[in-house]
Amino acid sequence: MTLQQRTREMALLRSIGTTPSQLRRMILMETSVLSVIATTLAVAPGYLLGKLICSILTDSGVLSPVIVFHQGWVPMLVGAATAVLAAAGATRFAGRKAARTEPVAALADSETNPRWFTRNRLLLALFFLTVGISLSATTVLVMENGPTLASTAGPASVFFSIGIALLAPGICAAVVAVLRLPVRLLTGLPGRLAVRNTATNPVRMASAAAPVIMLIAIATGTLYMQSTEDSVSARSYEEGISADYVLDSDAGGFRPEVAGQVAGLPGVAAASGLITSRGFVEAESGSTDIALRGVDAGGVGRTLALRDVTGSLDALSGDTVALSTERAEKFGVAVGDQLPVRLGDGTQAKPKVVALFAGDPDEEFLLLPAGTLAAHTTEGLTEHVLVRADKDADLGALKTELASFVGQLPGAKVADSSTLSGSSDSIQQILVTANYTVVAMIVGYAAITVINTLVVVTRKRRREIGLSRLTGATRAQVFGMLSVEGALISVVAVVLGTAAAATTIVPYAMVKNDSYLPSGSVGIYLAVVGGSLLLIFGGTLYPSWRGMRTPPVETVAAE
């Protein structure tokens, strides 16, 4: 866009004998100098941002607190080289067109609208749209509910939004043609000016709408994938717990014998300790990361909702393990076989499979004896005690009895089993933090891109705005015109961005939640759209307001 603003400069250089190759070298040199300066200025903020992200990941549990942030020269060099090469690559494409500027363009009083529709652009747009739709279809028809589901659903909105952005000028022209009459009727003179401007130059409108489309598509798709994952995971975890109450401790956990003591209280049908950890199954098919749950054999059958159990959960003691039937088939084991497992502290074990049960793709885990697993966790204690009441027991009286019991334990408390879903799996909470951190970085970068684009587009129109004021348009009318244009850009960006986001959200929700709609608050969507509208109007009206502080005669003369 900055090169488009220098059309007359390029034409003048061509008219005095400058060759296209000389222009390309000039543009490349300018870009290289600016890229090196910009990259140098980014080193210090990059270090601080890296340190901040490291602290966020440490606080959320992604990184161990013993890891110290260190930024070596190799990643700095790679990052700087990538930035400079990216700028040079963009300049190679944009510079070729600028270098072919005809010398006669220097004599033109006004710019000619660039020709946007070409066969190559159409083919490229169809390619990206086809890939996006194919990824959505693959998500629904081929992918199963599991950790790899997002690998096809996530990129679908990215490819689809790129395809839409390539066709944005034509789409913008069609939208303006459809809304021409109602806009003119509702907004008067500013609306007529806005419709005339956008109809005359749809490429300019599209250049402002395209980055907003991608921002809405990527942010909405990613955030709703995460909210759906959170909701399904919490619900699945809650449905897998058949206990009536759970004992928690603010002191880090309970001693192993506490579960047995709780089981002997009046009105208690069964009690089991619960420990959560992560580990790996090292089968012939490869190493697989999986959740580990430590339980007590005497109470696990009553406190966890396990279906279609084969083998014996009562045998879950010592060096034993129970797992889902689906996972057993994947790992190639059956009841009586040994399963190679690497526990959370790196210890290798080969526990004997004593039971199989029907699995849930949203909650895959191995069951190990609590006493065995506790020794390989940081605290070495039982995190929770699950309590199942007798069918004839008074739940209120049982809760009072449990409260009296935990009153003797420091930091212990009684809660409903539904509270476990909020802290069901530490790895899930880690993924939430990591994903939101990545989304924040993507949205922040996209916001910078949107602001830069809108500011450049608006500044490019200073002479046009100055001429409008010289021919009788007031400031209010100019602001009204720009506001209507911003509204048209917003309509295009929100509708197309939402459509692109749907290519990720709908198939993901169908597989994950058996619904066309994602889980999560509508506030997520409203926040993304609201932020995008602020960027559109802020990036358009503020530069225009600053530009109109200069007398229009000076603006036109300067241009």
Beta strands, then each sheet from edge to edge (+ up, - down):
strand 1: 245-249
strand 2: 268-283
strand 3: 286-295
strand 4: 310-311
strand 5: 320-324
strand 6: 341-342
strand 7: 348-349
strand 8: 352-357
strand 9: 365-369
strand 10: 384-389
strand 11: 412-416
sheet 1: 7+ 6- 2+ 10- 1+ 11-
sheet 2: 7+ 6- 2+ 3- 9-
sheet 3: 4+ 8- 5-
end
